[in-house]
């Protein structure tokens, strides 16, 4: 299962901003959000990729089914 939680670096250690029960030895992937311009770039790239996948008329039928 994948979870995303926010964290900060304090005194050289990564500290979670919310409670998360993890067994000892759990491996984590850490993605630093250092520069806001980089974040904006990646969010924009992600959005354009999602638009290509979901932004088409063929998928409108699924929205109708949810009504």
Predicted model as a PDB file, atoms N, CA, C, CB and O in Angstrom, pLDDT in the B-factor column:
MODEL        1                                                                  
ATOM      1  N   UNK A   1       0.837  -1.171   0.000  1.00 60.00           N  
ATOM      2  CA  UNK A   1       0.000   0.000   0.000  1.00 60.00           C  
ATOM      3  C   UNK A   1       0.887   1.240   0.000  1.00 60.00           C  
ATOM      4  CB  UNK A   1      -0.955  -0.005   1.210  1.00 60.00           C  
ATOM      5  O   UNK A   1       1.887   1.296   0.715  1.00 60.00           O  
ATOM      6  N   UNK A   2       0.516   2.233  -0.805  1.00 69.00           N  
ATOM      7  CA  UNK A   2       1.271   3.476  -0.872  1.00 69.00           C  
ATOM      8  C   UNK A   2       0.546   4.560  -0.094  1.00 69.00           C  
ATOM      9  CB  UNK A   2       1.487   3.911  -2.333  1.00 69.00           C  
ATOM     10  O   UNK A   2      -0.665   4.728  -0.234  1.00 69.00           O  
ATOM     11  N   UNK A   3       1.279   5.286   0.716  1.00 77.00           N  
ATOM     12  CA  UNK A   3       0.771   6.420   1.477  1.00 77.00           C  
ATOM     13  C   UNK A   3       1.685   7.594   1.231  1.00 77.00           C  
ATOM     14  CB  UNK A   3       0.672   6.098   2.994  1.00 77.00           C  
ATOM     15  O   UNK A   3       2.894   7.424   1.075  1.00 77.00           O  
ATOM     16  N   UNK A   4       1.124   8.769   1.196  1.00 81.00           N  
ATOM     17  CA  UNK A   4       1.928   9.979   1.120  1.00 81.00           C  
ATOM     18  C   UNK A   4       1.656  10.787   2.376  1.00 81.00           C  
ATOM     19  CB  UNK A   4       1.610  10.806  -0.172  1.00 81.00           C  
ATOM     20  O   UNK A   4       0.504  11.092   2.685  1.00 81.00           O  
ATOM     21  N   UNK A   5       2.687  11.126   3.086  1.00 84.00           N  
ATOM     22  CA  UNK A   5       2.555  11.955   4.280  1.00 84.00           C  
ATOM     23  C   UNK A   5       3.566  13.092   4.197  1.00 84.00           C  
ATOM     24  CB  UNK A   5       2.765  11.115   5.579  1.00 84.00           C  
ATOM     25  O   UNK A   5       4.646  12.938   3.628  1.00 84.00           O  
ATOM     26  N   UNK A   6       3.208  14.213   4.761  1.00 85.00           N  
ATOM     27  CA  UNK A   6       4.122  15.356   4.773  1.00 85.00           C  
ATOM     28  C   UNK A   6       5.102  15.199   5.929  1.00 85.00           C  
ATOM     29  CB  UNK A   6       3.341  16.699   4.892  1.00 85.00           C  
ATOM     30  O   UNK A   6       4.781  14.618   6.965  1.00 85.00           O  
ATOM     31  N   UNK A   7       6.300  15.731   5.726  1.00 89.00           N  
ATOM     32  CA  UNK A   7       7.346  15.660   6.745  1.00 89.00           C  
ATOM     33  C   UNK A   7       8.235  16.885   6.603  1.00 89.00           C  
ATOM     34  CB  UNK A   7       8.180  14.343   6.616  1.00 89.00           C  
ATOM     35  O   UNK A   7       8.193  17.584   5.591  1.00 89.00           O  
ATOM     36  N   UNK A   8       9.028  17.133   7.612  1.00 89.00           N  
ATOM     37  CA  UNK A   8      10.001  18.223   7.584  1.00 89.00           C  
ATOM     38  C   UNK A   8      11.343  17.678   8.056  1.00 89.00           C  
ATOM     39  CB  UNK A   8       9.538  19.427   8.476  1.00 89.00           C  
ATOM     40  O   UNK A   8      11.417  16.636   8.707  1.00 89.00           O  
ATOM     41  N   UNK A   9      12.393  18.402   7.713  1.00 91.00           N  
ATOM     42  CA  UNK A   9      13.726  18.046   8.204  1.00 91.00           C  
ATOM     43  C   UNK A   9      14.042  18.974   9.364  1.00 91.00           C  
ATOM     44  CB  UNK A   9      14.818  18.152   7.070  1.00 91.00           C  
ATOM     45  O   UNK A   9      14.020  20.196   9.214  1.00 91.00           O  
ATOM     46  N   UNK A  10      14.337  18.390  10.524  1.00 93.00           N  
ATOM     47  CA  UNK A  10      14.738  19.151  11.712  1.00 93.00           C  
ATOM     48  C   UNK A  10      15.959  18.485  12.304  1.00 93.00           C  
ATOM     49  CB  UNK A  10      13.583  19.237  12.764  1.00 93.00           C  
ATOM     50  O   UNK A  10      15.972  17.286  12.581  1.00 93.00           O  
ATOM     51  N   UNK A  11      16.982  19.295  12.489  1.00 94.00           N  
ATOM     52  CA  UNK A  11      18.228  18.800  13.079  1.00 94.00           C  
ATOM     53  C   UNK A  11      18.762  17.597  12.319  1.00 94.00           C  
ATOM     54  CB  UNK A  11      18.014  18.435  14.544  1.00 94.00           C  
ATOM     55  O   UNK A  11      19.287  16.659  12.919  1.00 94.00           O  
ATOM     56  N   UNK A  12      18.625  17.626  10.977  1.00 93.00           N  
ATOM     57  CA  UNK A  12      19.173  16.567  10.143  1.00 93.00           C  
ATOM     58  C   UNK A  12      18.340  15.296  10.085  1.00 93.00           C  
ATOM     59  CB  UNK A  12      20.515  16.229  10.620  1.00 93.00           C  
ATOM     60  O   UNK A  12      18.752  14.318   9.461  1.00 93.00           O  
ATOM     61  N   UNK A  13      17.178  15.295  10.723  1.00 93.00           N  
ATOM     62  CA  UNK A  13      16.316  14.116  10.713  1.00 93.00           C  
ATOM     63  C   UNK A  13      14.994  14.448  10.040  1.00 93.00           C  
ATOM     64  CB  UNK A  13      16.077  13.597  12.145  1.00 93.00           C  
ATOM     65  O   UNK A  13      14.496  15.570  10.139  1.00 93.00           O  
ATOM     66  N   UNK A  14      14.433  13.459   9.356  1.00 91.00           N  
ATOM     67  CA  UNK A  14      13.124  13.617   8.734  1.00 91.00           C  
ATOM     68  C   UNK A  14      12.074  13.309   9.796  1.00 91.00           C  
ATOM     69  CB  UNK A  14      12.962  12.683   7.476  1.00 91.00           C  
ATOM     70  O   UNK A  14      12.080  12.237  10.400  1.00 91.00           O  
ATOM     71  N   UNK A  15      11.176  14.261  10.013  1.00 92.00           N  
ATOM     72  CA  UNK A  15      10.129  14.090  11.025  1.00 92.00           C  
ATOM     73  C   UNK A  15       8.762  14.217  10.362  1.00 92.00           C  
ATOM     74  CB  UNK A  15      10.282  15.136  12.173  1.00 92.00           C  
ATOM     75  O   UNK A  15       8.465  15.207   9.692  1.00 92.00           O  
ATOM     76  N   UNK A  16       7.946  13.201  10.563  1.00 90.00           N  
ATOM     77  CA  UNK A  16       6.609  13.195   9.976  1.00 90.00           C  
ATOM     78  C   UNK A  16       5.740  14.245  10.651  1.00 90.00           C  
ATOM     79  CB  UNK A  16       5.962  11.801  10.098  1.00 90.00           C  
ATOM     80  O   UNK A  16       5.875  14.492  11.849  1.00 90.00           O  
ATOM     81  N   UNK A  17       4.846  14.863   9.880  1.00 90.00           N  
ATOM     82  CA  UNK A  17       3.938  15.862  10.413  1.00 90.00           C  
ATOM     83  C   UNK A  17       2.616  15.263  10.866  1.00 90.00           C  
ATOM     84  CB  UNK A  17       3.687  16.925   9.384  1.00 90.00           C  
ATOM     85  O   UNK A  17       1.760  15.976  11.391  1.00 90.00           O  
ATOM     86  N   UNK A  18       2.442  13.978  10.670  1.00 89.00           N  
ATOM     87  CA  UNK A  18       1.243  13.294  11.139  1.00 89.00           C  
ATOM     88  C   UNK A  18       1.623  11.912  11.659  1.00 89.00           C  
ATOM     89  CB  UNK A  18       0.188  13.185  10.008  1.00 89.00           C  
ATOM     90  O   UNK A  18       2.673  11.369  11.318  1.00 89.00           O  
ATOM     91  N   UNK A  19       0.764  11.369  12.475  1.00 89.00           N  
ATOM     92  CA  UNK A  19       1.017  10.056  13.080  1.00 89.00           C  
ATOM     93  C   UNK A  19       0.912   8.969  12.015  1.00 89.00           C  
ATOM     94  CB  UNK A  19       0.020   9.778  14.240  1.00 89.00           C  
ATOM     95  O   UNK A  19      -0.052   8.928  11.250  1.00 89.00           O  
ATOM     96  N   UNK A  20       1.892   8.106  11.973  1.00 87.00           N  
ATOM     97  CA  UNK A  20       1.902   7.008  11.026  1.00 87.00           C  
ATOM     98  C   UNK A  20       2.591   5.822  11.689  1.00 87.00           C  
ATOM     99  CB  UNK A  20       2.613   7.410   9.694  1.00 87.00           C  
ATOM    100  O   UNK A  20       3.756   5.908  12.079  1.00 87.00           O  
ATOM    101  N   UNK A  21       1.870   4.726  11.812  1.00 88.00           N  
ATOM    102  CA  UNK A  21       2.441   3.527  12.428  1.00 88.00           C  
ATOM    103  C   UNK A  21       3.235   2.752  11.378  1.00 88.00           C  
ATOM    104  CB  UNK A  21       1.323   2.630  13.048  1.00 88.00           C  
ATOM    105  O   UNK A  21       2.675   2.251  10.403  1.00 88.00           O  
ATOM    106  N   UNK A  22       4.528   2.662  11.590  1.00 88.00           N  
ATOM    107  CA  UNK A  22       5.402   1.933  10.669  1.00 88.00           C  
ATOM    108  C   UNK A  22       6.214   0.915  11.454  1.00 88.00           C  
ATOM    109  CB  UNK A  22       6.339   2.905   9.896  1.00 88.00           C  
ATOM    110  O   UNK A  22       6.798   1.246  12.486  1.00 88.00           O  
ATOM    111  N   UNK A  23       6.253  -0.324  10.969  1.00 92.00           N  
ATOM    112  CA  UNK A  23       7.102  -1.315  11.640  1.00 92.00           C  
ATOM    113  C   UNK A  23       8.577  -0.925  11.520  1.00 92.00           C  
ATOM    114  CB  UNK A  23       6.870  -2.726  11.041  1.00 92.00           C  
ATOM    115  O   UNK A  23       8.991  -0.318  10.532  1.00 92.00           O  
ATOM    116  N   UNK A  24       9.343  -1.273  12.514  1.00 95.00           N  
ATOM    117  CA  UNK A  24      10.780  -1.009  12.492  1.00 95.00           C  
ATOM    118  C   UNK A  24      11.395  -1.616  11.239  1.00 95.00           C  
ATOM    119  CB  UNK A  24      11.465  -1.572  13.760  1.00 95.00           C  
ATOM    120  O   UNK A  24      11.110  -2.763  10.897  1.00 95.00           O  
ATOM    121  N   UNK A  25      12.228  -0.857  10.565  1.00 94.00           N  
ATOM    122  CA  UNK A  25      12.902  -1.346   9.368  1.00 94.00           C  
ATOM    123  C   UNK A  25      12.146  -1.104   8.071  1.00 94.00           C  
ATOM    124  CB  UNK A  25      13.155  -2.791   9.509  1.00 94.00           C  
ATOM    125  O   UNK A  25      12.603  -1.507   7.002  1.00 94.00           O  
ATOM    126  N   UNK A  26      10.975  -0.440   8.158  1.00 91.00           N  
ATOM    127  CA  UNK A  26      10.211  -0.136   6.953  1.00 91.00           C  
ATOM    128  C   UNK A  26      11.025   0.769   6.045  1.00 91.00           C  
ATOM    129  CB  UNK A  26       8.862   0.523   7.306  1.00 91.00           C  
ATOM    130  O   UNK A  26      11.580   1.770   6.499  1.00 91.00           O  
ATOM    131  N   UNK A  27      11.102   0.423   4.759  1.00 91.00           N  
ATOM    132  CA  UNK A  27      11.807   1.264   3.798  1.00 91.00           C  
ATOM    133  C   UNK A  27      10.857   2.329   3.287  1.00 91.00           C  
ATOM    134  CB  UNK A  27      12.377   0.424   2.626  1.00 91.00           C  
ATOM    135  O   UNK A  27       9.668   2.072   3.095  1.00 91.00           O  
ATOM    136  N   UNK A  28      11.386   3.529   3.064  1.00 88.00           N  
ATOM    137  CA  UNK A  28      10.600   4.666   2.604  1.00 88.00           C  
ATOM    138  C   UNK A  28      11.221   5.263   1.361  1.00 88.00           C  
ATOM    139  CB  UNK A  28      10.480   5.725   3.701  1.00 88.00           C  
ATOM    140  O   UNK A  28      12.432   5.174   1.157  1.00 88.00           O  
ATOM    141  N   UNK A  29      10.394   5.872   0.532  1.00 87.00           N  
ATOM    142  CA  UNK A  29      10.867   6.693  -0.571  1.00 87.00           C  
ATOM    143  C   UNK A  29      10.639   8.142  -0.164  1.00 87.00           C  
ATOM    144  CB  UNK A  29      10.133   6.342  -1.926  1.00 87.00           C  
ATOM    145  O   UNK A  29       9.540   8.494   0.265  1.00 87.00           O  
ATOM    146  N   UNK A  30      11.649   8.978  -0.290  1.00 86.00           N  
ATOM    147  CA  UNK A  30      11.551  10.369   0.139  1.00 86.00           C  
ATOM    148  C   UNK A  30      11.735  11.272  -1.075  1.00 86.00           C  
ATOM    149  CB  UNK A  30      12.605  10.693   1.239  1.00 86.00           C  
ATOM    150  O   UNK A  30      12.708  11.134  -1.817  1.00 86.00           O  
ATOM    151  N   UNK A  31      10.801  12.193  -1.274  1.00 83.00           N  
ATOM    152  CA  UNK A  31      10.890  13.149  -2.364  1.00 83.00           C  
ATOM    153  C   UNK A  31      10.960  14.554  -1.781  1.00 83.00           C  
ATOM    154  CB  UNK A  31       9.686  13.008  -3.333  1.00 83.00           C  
ATOM    155  O   UNK A  31       9.930  15.092  -1.375  1.00 83.00           O  
ATOM    156  N   UNK A  32      12.130  15.159  -1.727  1.00 82.00           N  
ATOM    157  CA  UNK A  32      12.232  16.510  -1.168  1.00 82.00           C  
ATOM    158  C   UNK A  32      11.534  17.531  -2.073  1.00 82.00           C  
ATOM    159  CB  UNK A  32      13.713  16.900  -0.971  1.00 82.00           C  
ATOM    160  O   UNK A  32      11.678  17.495  -3.295  1.00 82.00           O  
ATOM    161  N   UNK A  33      10.786  18.428  -1.460  1.00 77.00           N  
ATOM    162  CA  UNK A  33      10.127  19.526  -2.172  1.00 77.00           C  
ATOM    163  C   UNK A  33      10.870  20.805  -1.820  1.00 77.00           C  
ATOM    164  CB  UNK A  33       8.594  19.631  -1.801  1.00 77.00           C  
ATOM    165  O   UNK A  33      10.391  21.623  -1.034  1.00 77.00           O  
ATOM    166  N   UNK A  34      12.044  20.964  -2.413  1.00 73.00           N  
ATOM    167  CA  UNK A  34      12.946  22.035  -2.018  1.00 73.00           C  
ATOM    168  C   UNK A  34      12.613  23.349  -2.710  1.00 73.00           C  
ATOM    169  CB  UNK A  34      14.373  21.646  -2.319  1.00 73.00           C  
ATOM    170  O   UNK A  34      12.587  24.395  -2.061  1.00 73.00           O  
ATOM    171  N   UNK A  35      12.362  23.316  -3.992  1.00 67.00           N  
ATOM    172  CA  UNK A  35      12.195  24.539  -4.772  1.00 67.00           C  
ATOM    173  C   UNK A  35      10.778  24.592  -5.337  1.00 67.00           C  
ATOM    174  CB  UNK A  35      13.245  24.615  -5.913  1.00 67.00           C  
ATOM    175  O   UNK A  35      10.367  23.683  -6.058  1.00 67.00           O  
ATOM    176  N   UNK A  36      10.039  25.634  -5.022  1.00 66.00           N  
ATOM    177  CA  UNK A  36       8.662  25.755  -5.493  1.00 66.00           C  
ATOM    178  C   UNK A  36       8.561  25.783  -7.011  1.00 66.00           C  
ATOM    179  CB  UNK A  36       8.034  27.001  -4.925  1.00 66.00           C  
ATOM    180  O   UNK A  36       7.568  25.306  -7.562  1.00 66.00           O  
ATOM    181  N   UNK A  37       9.563  26.330  -7.709  1.00 68.00           N  
ATOM    182  CA  UNK A  37       9.497  26.363  -9.165  1.00 68.00           C  
ATOM    183  C   UNK A  37       9.573  24.947  -9.736  1.00 68.00           C  
ATOM    184  CB  UNK A  37      10.631  27.235  -9.738  1.00 68.00           C  
ATOM    185  O   UNK A  37       8.920  24.648 -10.736  1.00 68.00           O  
ATOM    186  N   UNK A  38      10.366  24.073  -9.107  1.00 70.00           N  
ATOM    187  CA  UNK A  38      10.416  22.680  -9.536  1.00 70.00           C  
ATOM    188  C   UNK A  38       9.070  22.001  -9.306  1.00 70.00           C  
ATOM    189  CB  UNK A  38      11.529  21.926  -8.791  1.00 70.00           C  
ATOM    190  O   UNK A  38       8.584  21.261 -10.161  1.00 70.00           O  
ATOM    191  N   UNK A  39       8.479  22.258  -8.152  1.00 71.00           N  
ATOM    192  CA  UNK A  39       7.183  21.665  -7.834  1.00 71.00           C  
ATOM    193  C   UNK A  39       6.139  22.098  -8.849  1.00 71.00           C  
ATOM    194  CB  UNK A  39       6.741  22.052  -6.417  1.00 71.00           C  
ATOM    195  O   UNK A  39       5.363  21.276  -9.336  1.00 71.00           O  
ATOM    196  N   UNK A  40       6.116  23.377  -9.168  1.00 77.00           N  
ATOM    197  CA  UNK A  40       5.161  23.892 -10.146  1.00 77.00           C  
ATOM    198  C   UNK A  40       5.378  23.238 -11.509  1.00 77.00           C  
ATOM    199  CB  UNK A  40       5.283  25.422 -10.264  1.00 77.00           C  
ATOM    200  O   UNK A  40       4.417  22.901 -12.200  1.00 77.00           O  
ATOM    201  N   UNK A  41       6.637  23.060 -11.891  1.00 79.00           N  
ATOM    202  CA  UNK A  41       6.937  22.405 -13.162  1.00 79.00           C  
ATOM    203  C   UNK A  41       6.374  20.993 -13.189  1.00 79.00           C  
ATOM    204  CB  UNK A  41       8.448  22.374 -13.407  1.00 79.00           C  
ATOM    205  O   UNK A  41       5.686  20.615 -14.137  1.00 79.00           O  
ATOM    206  N   UNK A  42       6.666  20.201 -12.141  1.00 77.00           N  
ATOM    207  CA  UNK A  42       6.222  18.810 -12.123  1.00 77.00           C  
ATOM    208  C   UNK A  42       4.710  18.695 -12.020  1.00 77.00           C  
ATOM    209  CB  UNK A  42       6.869  18.072 -10.973  1.00 77.00           C  
ATOM    210  O   UNK A  42       4.121  17.785 -12.604  1.00 77.00           O  
ATOM    211  N   UNK A  43       4.074  19.597 -11.292  1.00 79.00           N  
ATOM    212  CA  UNK A  43       2.615  19.589 -11.239  1.00 79.00           C  
ATOM    213  C   UNK A  43       2.032  19.881 -12.620  1.00 79.00           C  
ATOM    214  CB  UNK A  43       2.104  20.620 -10.211  1.00 79.00           C  
ATOM    215  O   UNK A  43       1.044  19.268 -13.026  1.00 79.00           O  
ATOM    216  N   UNK A  44       2.642  20.810 -13.329  1.00 79.00           N  
ATOM    217  CA  UNK A  44       2.180  21.133 -14.680  1.00 79.00           C  
ATOM    218  C   UNK A  44       2.359  19.976 -15.639  1.00 79.00           C  
ATOM    219  CB  UNK A  44       2.912  22.340 -15.208  1.00 79.00           C  
ATOM    220  O   UNK A  44       1.466  19.680 -16.433  1.00 79.00           O  
ATOM    221  N   UNK A  45       3.501  19.324 -15.573  1.00 80.00           N  
ATOM    222  CA  UNK A  45       3.758  18.165 -16.433  1.00 80.00           C  
ATOM    223  C   UNK A  45       2.771  17.044 -16.115  1.00 80.00           C  
ATOM    224  CB  UNK A  45       5.214  17.665 -16.259  1.00 80.00           C  
ATOM    225  O   UNK A  45       2.230  16.405 -17.018  1.00 80.00           O  
ATOM    226  N   UNK A  46       2.545  16.816 -14.832  1.00 84.00           N  
ATOM    227  CA  UNK A  46       1.590  15.777 -14.432  1.00 84.00           C  
ATOM    228  C   UNK A  46       0.198  16.094 -14.942  1.00 84.00           C  
ATOM    229  CB  UNK A  46       1.565  15.623 -12.909  1.00 84.00           C  
ATOM    230  O   UNK A  46      -0.503  15.212 -15.435  1.00 84.00           O  
ATOM    231  N   UNK A  47      -0.207  17.358 -14.824  1.00 82.00           N  
ATOM    232  CA  UNK A  47      -1.547  17.741 -15.261  1.00 82.00           C  
ATOM    233  C   UNK A  47      -1.723  17.526 -16.761  1.00 82.00           C  
ATOM    234  CB  UNK A  47      -1.823  19.202 -14.905  1.00 82.00           C  
ATOM    235  O   UNK A  47      -2.768  17.045 -17.199  1.00 82.00           O  
ATOM    236  N   UNK A  48      -0.718  17.876 -17.545  1.00 79.00           N  
ATOM    237  CA  UNK A  48      -0.852  17.692 -18.990  1.00 79.00           C  
ATOM    238  C   UNK A  48      -0.944  16.212 -19.350  1.00 79.00           C  
ATOM    239  CB  UNK A  48       0.328  18.339 -19.722  1.00 79.00           C  
ATOM    240  O   UNK A  48      -1.665  15.840 -20.276  1.00 79.00           O  
ATOM    241  N   UNK A  49      -0.213  15.367 -18.620  1.00 79.00           N  
ATOM    242  CA  UNK A  49      -0.293  13.929 -18.870  1.00 79.00           C  
ATOM    243  C   UNK A  49      -1.675  13.398 -18.498  1.00 79.00           C  
ATOM    244  CB  UNK A  49       0.797  13.182 -18.079  1.00 79.00           C  
ATOM    245  O   UNK A  49      -2.238  12.578 -19.223  1.00 79.00           O  
ATOM    246  N   UNK A  50      -2.223  13.859 -17.375  1.00 81.00           N  
ATOM    247  CA  UNK A  50      -3.567  13.436 -16.979  1.00 81.00           C  
ATOM    248  C   UNK A  50      -4.619  13.929 -17.965  1.00 81.00           C  
ATOM    249  CB  UNK A  50      -3.891  13.946 -15.576  1.00 81.00           C  
ATOM    250  O   UNK A  50      -5.574  13.216 -18.272  1.00 81.00           O  
ATOM    251  N   UNK A  51      -4.440  15.148 -18.458  1.00 81.00           N  
ATOM    252  CA  UNK A  51      -5.393  15.680 -19.433  1.00 81.00           C  
ATOM    253  C   UNK A  51      -5.420  14.839 -20.706  1.00 81.00           C  
ATOM    254  CB  UNK A  51      -5.047  17.128 -19.774  1.00 81.00           C  
ATOM    255  O   UNK A  51      -6.481  14.633 -21.295  1.00 81.00           O  
ATOM    256  N   UNK A  52      -4.261  14.357 -21.129  1.00 78.00           N  
ATOM    257  CA  UNK A  52      -4.214  13.513 -22.323  1.00 78.00           C  
ATOM    258  C   UNK A  52      -4.970  12.208 -22.112  1.00 78.00           C  
ATOM    259  CB  UNK A  52      -2.765  13.218 -22.708  1.00 78.00           C  
ATOM    260  O   UNK A  52      -5.620  11.703 -23.026  1.00 78.00           O  
ATOM    261  N   UNK A  53      -4.881  11.668 -20.902  1.00 78.00           N  
ATOM    262  CA  UNK A  53      -5.531  10.395 -20.614  1.00 78.00           C  
ATOM    263  C   UNK A  53      -7.024  10.572 -20.379  1.00 78.00           C  
ATOM    264  CB  UNK A  53      -4.889   9.738 -19.401  1.00 78.00           C  
ATOM    265  O   UNK A  53      -7.835   9.848 -20.957  1.00 78.00           O  
ATOM    266  N   UNK A  54      -7.395  11.538 -19.527  1.00 77.00           N  
ATOM    267  CA  UNK A  54      -8.780  11.673 -19.089  1.00 77.00           C  
ATOM    268  C   UNK A  54      -9.561  12.753 -19.838  1.00 77.00           C  
ATOM    269  CB  UNK A  54      -8.811  11.969 -17.625  1.00 77.00           C  
ATOM    270  O   UNK A  54     -10.792  12.743 -19.820  1.00 77.00           O  
ATOM    271  N   UNK A  55      -8.883  13.661 -20.478  1.00 77.00           N  
ATOM    272  CA  UNK A  55      -9.562  14.778 -21.129  1.00 77.00           C  
ATOM    273  C   UNK A  55     -10.006  14.450 -22.549  1.00 77.00           C  
ATOM    274  CB  UNK A  55      -8.660  15.984 -21.151  1.00 77.00           C  
ATOM    275  O   UNK A  55      -9.568  15.097 -23.500  1.00 77.00           O  
ATOM    276  N   UNK A  56     -10.867  13.456 -22.698  1.00 76.00           N  
ATOM    277  CA  UNK A  56     -11.361  13.126 -24.028  1.00 76.00           C  
ATOM    278  C   UNK A  56     -12.860  12.831 -23.955  1.00 76.00           C  
ATOM    279  CB  UNK A  56     -10.589  11.916 -24.621  1.00 76.00           C  
ATOM    280  O   UNK A  56     -13.377  12.453 -22.904  1.00 76.00           O  
ATOM    281  N   UNK A  57     -13.534  13.005 -25.060  1.00 78.00           N  
ATOM    282  CA  UNK A  57     -14.987  12.850 -25.101  1.00 78.00           C  
ATOM    283  C   UNK A  57     -15.426  11.401 -24.891  1.00 78.00           C  
ATOM    284  CB  UNK A  57     -15.522  13.359 -26.425  1.00 78.00           C  
ATOM    285  O   UNK A  57     -16.532  11.156 -24.410  1.00 78.00           O  
ATOM    286  N   UNK A  58     -14.589  10.458 -25.241  1.00 79.00           N  
ATOM    287  CA  UNK A  58     -14.948   9.052 -25.076  1.00 79.00           C  
ATOM    288  C   UNK A  58     -15.208   8.700 -23.615  1.00 79.00           C  
ATOM    289  CB  UNK A  58     -13.847   8.162 -25.632  1.00 79.00           C  
ATOM    290  O   UNK A  58     -16.044   7.845 -23.323  1.00 79.00           O  
ATOM    291  N   UNK A  59     -14.502   9.350 -22.698  1.00 75.00           N  
ATOM    292  CA  UNK A  59     -14.673   9.058 -21.273  1.00 75.00           C  
ATOM    293  C   UNK A  59     -15.867   9.780 -20.652  1.00 75.00           C  
ATOM    294  CB  UNK A  59     -13.420   9.431 -20.523  1.00 75.00           C  
ATOM    295  O   UNK A  59     -16.211   9.520 -19.499  1.00 75.00           O  
ATOM    296  N   UNK A  60     -16.501  10.679 -21.397  1.00 78.00           N  
ATOM    297  CA  UNK A  60     -17.664  11.376 -20.862  1.00 78.00           C  
ATOM    298  C   UNK A  60     -18.789  10.433 -20.493  1.00 78.00           C  
ATOM    299  CB  UNK A  60     -18.159  12.382 -21.854  1.00 78.00           C  
ATOM    300  O   UNK A  60     -19.608  10.753 -19.631  1.00 78.00           O  
ATOM    301  N   UNK A  61     -18.841   9.286 -21.127  1.00 81.00           N  
ATOM    302  CA  UNK A  61     -19.881   8.301 -20.830  1.00 81.00           C  
ATOM    303  C   UNK A  61     -19.805   7.847 -19.371  1.00 81.00           C  
ATOM    304  CB  UNK A  61     -19.753   7.089 -21.768  1.00 81.00           C  
ATOM    305  O   UNK A  61     -20.830   7.547 -18.760  1.00 81.00           O  
ATOM    306  N   UNK A  62     -18.583   7.796 -18.808  1.00 81.00           N  
ATOM    307  CA  UNK A  62     -18.422   7.386 -17.416  1.00 81.00           C  
ATOM    308  C   UNK A  62     -18.984   8.436 -16.458  1.00 81.00           C  
ATOM    309  CB  UNK A  62     -16.945   7.131 -17.107  1.00 81.00           C  
ATOM    310  O   UNK A  62     -19.554   8.090 -15.424  1.00 81.00           O  
ATOM    311  N   UNK A  63     -18.830   9.691 -16.791  1.00 78.00           N  
ATOM    312  CA  UNK A  63     -19.401  10.755 -15.960  1.00 78.00           C  
ATOM    313  C   UNK A  63     -20.929  10.648 -15.957  1.00 78.00           C  
ATOM    314  CB  UNK A  63     -18.955  12.156 -16.474  1.00 78.00           C  
ATOM    315  O   UNK A  63     -21.567  10.903 -14.935  1.00 78.00           O  
ATOM    316  N   UNK A  64     -21.498  10.281 -17.067  1.00 82.00           N  
ATOM    317  CA  UNK A  64     -22.955  10.117 -17.154  1.00 82.00           C  
ATOM    318  C   UNK A  64     -23.411   8.962 -16.253  1.00 82.00           C  
ATOM    319  CB  UNK A  64     -23.392   9.861 -18.627  1.00 82.00           C  
ATOM    320  O   UNK A  64     -24.470   9.042 -15.630  1.00 82.00           O  
ATOM    321  N   UNK A  65     -22.626   7.905 -16.184  1.00 85.00           N  
ATOM    322  CA  UNK A  65     -22.984   6.748 -15.358  1.00 85.00           C  
ATOM    323  C   UNK A  65     -22.987   7.096 -13.863  1.00 85.00           C  
ATOM    324  CB  UNK A  65     -22.010   5.592 -15.623  1.00 85.00           C  
ATOM    325  O   UNK A  65     -23.715   6.477 -13.087  1.00 85.00           O  
ATOM    326  N   UNK A  66     -22.187   8.069 -13.462  1.00 85.00           N  
ATOM    327  CA  UNK A  66     -22.111   8.450 -12.056  1.00 85.00           C  
ATOM    328  C   UNK A  66     -23.291   9.301 -11.605  1.00 85.00           C  
ATOM    329  CB  UNK A  66     -20.832   9.192 -11.801  1.00 85.00           C  
ATOM    330  O   UNK A  66     -23.498   9.481 -10.404  1.00 85.00           O  
ATOM    331  N   UNK A  67     -24.068   9.828 -12.549  1.00 81.00           N  
ATOM    332  CA  UNK A  67     -25.204  10.689 -12.192  1.00 81.00           C  
ATOM    333  C   UNK A  67     -26.361   9.893 -11.674  1.00 81.00           C  
ATOM    334  CB  UNK A  67     -25.649  11.506 -13.377  1.00 81.00           C  
ATOM    335  O   UNK A  67     -27.396  10.462 -11.329  1.00 81.00           O  
TER     336      UNK A  67                                                      
ENDMDL                                                                          
END                                                                             
